[in-house]
Amino acid sequence: MKDTSNQSDRRLPKPHSQPTYNLTVKDWRIHMRDGIRLYAKAWHPKGDGPFPAVINYDPYRSSDWRTMSRGNFFHFLARHGYVVLHLGVRGTDGSEGNVSDEYPLQEQEDGYDAVEWVAAQSWCNGNVGMIGTSYAGFTAVQVAMHQPPHLKAIIPLYATDDRYTDDVHYNGGALCALFDLAGWATMMVSMNALPPPESLGEDYERVWNEHLESNSPYQLNWLENQTDGPYWRPASLRPNFDLIKCPVFVIGAWRDFYRNSAMRMYEHLTVPKKLLMGPWGHVFPDWGYPGQPINFMPQAVRWFDHWLKDIDTGIMDEPDFTAFMRESSFTKPDFKSGLGYWRQVNAWPLKDKSKKRFFLSSQQKLQAEIEEKGSDTYIYHVTVGMGNPTWHAHIAKCGEKERNHDEMNSLSYTSGPLNERLEIMGHPQLKLIYAATAPVVNVFVKLFDIAPDGTSDIVSWGTLNVTHRDSHTNPKPLTPGEQVELNIDLDATSWIFHPGHNIKITLAGSDFPNFWPSPYPAENTIWWGKGYESCLILPIVPESHPDKAPLFGEIEMSMNKYELKYSPAKSTLTHNLQDGKTTFQFSQNQKGKLPEDGVSLVFDEDSSFTVSDSNPAHALLKNIHDIQVITKNSRSRALTNAQLESDEDNFHIKFDLVVTVDEKEKFKRSWSRSFKRNLV
């Protein structure tokens, strides 16, 4: 298959619209069908209109935090001739109403109403798009599912199509822990308790008090629904991809949590579509890492020019699928470098991709041929995981001590040196014949590239709560000692394995601190060889070459119009020899200021996660989010202390919220509940 990028001039064209507009920032209160008004901050081009409009829809407060962290792209897009609105979901920031969970049906219907309200304004030409990262990427997809007539195109960045399998709560049926479920849930309790913008005038106190009275931790809903089912479906596009009728430009990244759904949405959507898969984590492409950021925002302008301004920018004549091919030495400590290059194809999946099998065998080897049968065992250790972090790697940095600990407490299989170059893209798979001595166990698989000098790069990973081996809806416990067949899909990835390198997989019962420990001690056995055929399956794609790769040019978007400064994350790992417990601690600080409003924000997070190899059922996670908003008139503070604890049968959760104004208490509330563990 020939590479389809332009070989004579590989630089992508400049956006057709030029940044010629000066801007004015306005506040809007948008009426919903039930009379509730949502708050939006909007960047309006000055000059002859009407203009198309683009909405970013999430709960992250355009009155301070989200504008500090995303205002640069709002500003950039607006200067190219778009009205850009940051719309707050019901019950947050300056939006009226109540909120007690993420992505409710009401929120989706509000998004529909907002699109149609915007389209009807005199300053809008009737064409509306949506764009956003993470939560705002989710809402772009979810609102598009409702097919508002004036929604003409969307750009979801780092979004999911399935809230159970590919969100930050459960993965493979295993419960996410420190960074994802608990940390984000605690943050939202504080975020939703902060005051609305003072521009609400006489409605300020009424709206704030309404938010305080209705505030509720989202995590209560997630622990109430530990298996897939009706709770997770209304905000999930999968499998009904034909619900979306407008064009979609999907943005994903290989180190982001939502890489699987990005690939899946592109493959199954039936509308005009494009996909860009970068090397980064959960970071906007123009300042993305690991790897190099790219000049992404001009491509967003070209997309919206085509669909909202009816300008032929040529973007739909270019290959639909653009992905970064990663290779060895990519994930080094500074997370800013990384070898690899971009490639483009006209469609995915490729017709000429193939699969290559490596069979598990004796002496913990991966081999091309099946040999006589045998087995290996490993013991479940709760503290395995820090040596090769799978998520938030810039926070949970590892050292040689942690890598050695993981190696000693995992089961590894390694190939011999490769004699050919292998390029993979898609989902590696691991087929296992497996048994355990406990009724509830997790299996964590990690795939590595081992260089000739012995250094390693983590390529992909997969997670399975083995009670979910047949169904995420109806899990069933293991019978201790019974052999079962497991088919574990590792997360979508791209990688180039070079000749002389080795391929390695590791198996363990934990991925600390990213997942909650399963409750029982366990010995795990893997059978391989004739009659079992346990094997690693790699998705091979044809070779591509850097000299055919697309280029994006120098980054054009200003990064300092708005600025949110992050202090370096601090993390420690401690072992208590007396009680056998291990604790991971993490803290981070953010500060920002809005020049036009004189609003400042201070954001502190502190977390600790304690587990025990001698008693894996008992784990304790503590999380604090302390957020302060300072205006010319007051200093408001929302402090949330959260604690999630488990025993063999239950989860016990507690939240304490205190809200103060100028150091005087305004509001206080606690929540405390217990939930039965449902084979988690």
Secondary structure, DSSP 8 states (H G I E B T S, - for coil): ----S-SS--B----SS-S---EEEEEEEEE-TTS-EEEEEEEEE-SS--EEEEEEEESS-TTTHHHHHHHHHHHHHHHTT-EEEEEE-TTSTT--S---SSS-HHHHHHHHHHHHHHHTSTTEEEEEEEEEETHHHHHHHHHHHT--TTEEEEEEES--S-TTTSSSSEETTEEB-IIIIIHHHHHHHHHTTS---GGGGGGHHHHHHHHHHH---THHHHHH--SSSTTTSTT--TT-GGG--S-EEEEEETTSTTHHHHHHHHHH--SSEEEEEES-SSS-GGG--SS-----HHHHHHHHHHHHS----SGGGS-SEEEEEEBTT-S-TTSS---EEEEEESSSS-TT-EEEEEEEEGGGEEESS--S-EEEEEE--TTTTTTS-SS-TTTS---HHHHHHHHHTSEEEEE---SS-EEEEE--EEEEEEEESSSS-EEEEEEEEE-TTS-EEEEEEEEEEGGGSS-SSS-----TT--EEEEEE---EEEEE-TT-EEEEEEES--TTTB---SS--EEEEEESTTT--EEEEEE-----GGG--B--S--S-SSSS-EEE---EEEEEEETTTTEEEEEEEEEEEEEETTTTEEEEEEEEEEEEEESS-TT-EEEEEEEEEEEE-SS-EEEEEEEEEEEE-SSEEEEEEEEEEEETTEEEEEEEEEEEEE----
